[in-house]
């Protein structure tokens, strides 16, 4: 969770693990059935969901805090992951 606002590239992740990018991809697929990029996106969106539920941070700030540079891309990604827009998540929490 330390890099959610500044996502690690596949190369950086592989280097920090002492593996090749391809080895990291294979391990993710074998053990998690998802690519590293998709897994990382899921982590970012789950953190965004926590922030929306537990804080009063503006939605744009939540997007930035979880590594999104575009509000519309954040909203689109959030809707795909959770089936509703971030604004609706906030309304159902408070």
N, C-alpha and C positions, 0 to 999 in steps of 0.2 A: 504493500500500500504506500510505500515511500515515494514511488515515482508516478502516481496516477495523474498528477498535473503535468508531468514532463515524461511521457511514455518512452520506455527504452525501445530501441530498434531491435530487430531480430539479431543483427550482428552484435550489438552490445550485450544482449542476453546470452548469446552463445559464448561470447568471449568471457563473460563473468563466470560462466559455468565450465569453462575449459573444454567446450565442445564446438563442433562445426554447426552452422546454421541448420543444415540438413539433419544432423543428429538430434538437435533440439526439436525440430518439426516432427520427426519420427516418434520421439518420446512423448510429445504432447498428444499426437494422434493415437498412439498405442495405449496410453494410460488415461487420457482425458477425453478421447474421441473428438478432439477439436484442435484447430491450428493455434499456435501461440497468439496470433493476432486476434482471433475471435475470443480466446480465453481472456486476454487482456482487456478487450472491449467490454466483456461481461463484468469483469472486476470494476472497471471504471463506472459502468452503469449501475451496478449494485451499490457502489459508494455514493453515487449521485442520489439514488433512491433513499439511502440513509440520511443524507444531508437534507433532502426535501422533507422527510418525515420528522427529523429531530431538530432542525434549526429553522430560523426565519430568514436565512440567506436568500437574496433574490435569485431567481432561476438562472439568470445570466452568470452570476457569481458561482453558482453550483456547477454550471457548465465549464467555466474556466478552471475551477478548482479540481475538476476531474479530467482536464486535458483537452477539452473541446475548444476550438477557436471560432466555431460558428454556432450561433444559437440555433439556427434552423437544422443543422446537421445533428446537434445534440437532441433536439426535440424529435427528429425523425428516428434516430437510433434508439431513443428511449421508448418511443411508441412501438417500434419493432420488437424490442426486448420484453416489454411489460404489457403491451396491448392498450395503453392509454398514454396521453401526453403528460409531461411533467407537471403542467399546471393542474391537471386533474388529481394527480398524486397529492399535491399540496392541499387541495380542497378537501379531500377525503380524510386527511390527517388532522386538520384543525377544525 
